[in-house]
Amino acid sequence: MAQGITRLPSSRLLARLIETPDLVRSLQALPSAQFSALIRRIGVEDAGELIALATLDQLTQAFDEDLFASHAPGERERFDAARFAIWLEVLLEAGDTAAAARISALSEDFVLHALLQVMVVLDDDALRERMDVADDAAELADKALESAFSEQLDGYLLLGRGEPGWDAWISVILALDREDRSFLERILDRAVAACADYLEDLDELCEALSQAESLAEDVEAEREQRRSAQGYVEPRAAAGFLKLASRPYDGPLRALPRDANTRAYFRELERAPSSSAPSRVAGTLPRGKAVAAEPLDRLLAEFAMEPAAGGSAATSVPEEPAWDPHSLIQSALSELNRRDPARGAALMEELAYLANVLVAGAEGEFGALTPSQAASAALASVFLGALLEAGSEAPDELETQRLTSLLQEFHADILFRRAAVALAGSSLGHLGQPFLAELSAVPATLRRLHS
């Protein structure tokens, strides 16, 4: 946060936003990442007026960042149905017709997956035929049906699983029935197919759950594809890279190949549209169109908005390092940009990648890292790798020209791996505490992976 700026309460930010002239055009001109950060700053529950104005891209990114979570760094991020119920309730504040329009614009796989977390959908006639078979299973099912939340809709029977969001979902479904019947039928028909095994035998429940898991993986894959184009790293890929990075290797560093996850990451960036580049590389949050969003930009700056922990760290790689032992790294970066601008730009992409790896897969002393902590640790690790490759004993023994040549020759992730091996098996106390403090996340992560 900039020095001298006071972080004002979210309620005041929301009030000021609502008073902003030409709010609709200004808000919709915000890049999706900045809109998502704005909603996090205010809180979903209090941001109904802004969410109602969001574009589809803005809403999709906000969902990507808010609705998927892992229990620990490096674990798979799973959809949070209870959290989505809150979003549904907020969307309904603008009316059920508006909420239905928002839902029908989303991916059908996403909507179906979210729906199946909250309810079972059955063909009502098929259920009655199954219940006519007088057996123990039917008697138990009859008792369960009596106690469950339920809604009948033109041959479909919707049954609550006891999860939050039933009332909100029913409101949206009834609005979709009125406003977009074809979309609703496609969703409910697929839900009936996914739940059909419940009618045959309770033993078929396992297969039905496996179908839901497959759908969950499809939804998560769609999200990961969107986020990888923005520079994010999937947590399991991040954990895999960090585990690999700590393994000793034989031979010279220049013979060490890039790992598969890193190669895949940069292939995705190469395929991403050029318009997405600012969100990966820029030193600040990306800005919207200057004319439309300028008053809103000033307001956001006044409220000192910053990305939340766990988001992409690509925008947090500083143009000037937060730490600077004898200004060596800054001098080397400047020299590299003068000597080889293309390599200088690629290095910043690589540093962003490493920072995102640490955000997604690392643990520091106090848990998950903020983007700025991860960026500092990534930069320090690359410097340490160069220091070790040069055979120097201390940071001030490495000359600018030599460091520049190493940054030009080696990918940042290769230098990171050189540092990670040393951190996993050696004492580096001679480098000094200020320098090692920047690396605190890396050894903590390596210890966790080896435990």
Secondary structure, 3 states (H helix, E strand, C coil): CCCCCCCCCHHHHHHHHHHCCCHHHHHHCCCHHHHHHHHHHHCHHHCHHHHCCCCHHHHHHHHHHHCEECCCCCCCCEECHHHHHHHHHHHHCCCHHHHHHHHHCCCHHHHHHHHHHHEEEEEHHHHHHHHCCCCHHHHHHHHHHHHCCEEEECCEEEEECCCCCHHHHHHHHHHHHHHCHHHHHHHHHHHHHHHHHHHCCHHHHHHHHHHHHHHHHHHHHHHHHHHHCCCCCCHHHHHHHHHHHCCCCCCCHHHCCCCHHHHHHHHHHHHCCHHHHHHHHCCCCCCCCHHHHHHHHHHHHHCCCCCCCCCCCHHHCCCCCCCCHHHHHHHHHHHHHHHCHHHHHHHHHHHHHHHHHHHHHCCECCECCCHHHHHHHHHHHHHHHHHHHHCCCCHHHCCHHHHHHHHHHCCHHHHHHHHHHHHHHCCCHHHCHHHHHCCCHHHHHHHHHHC
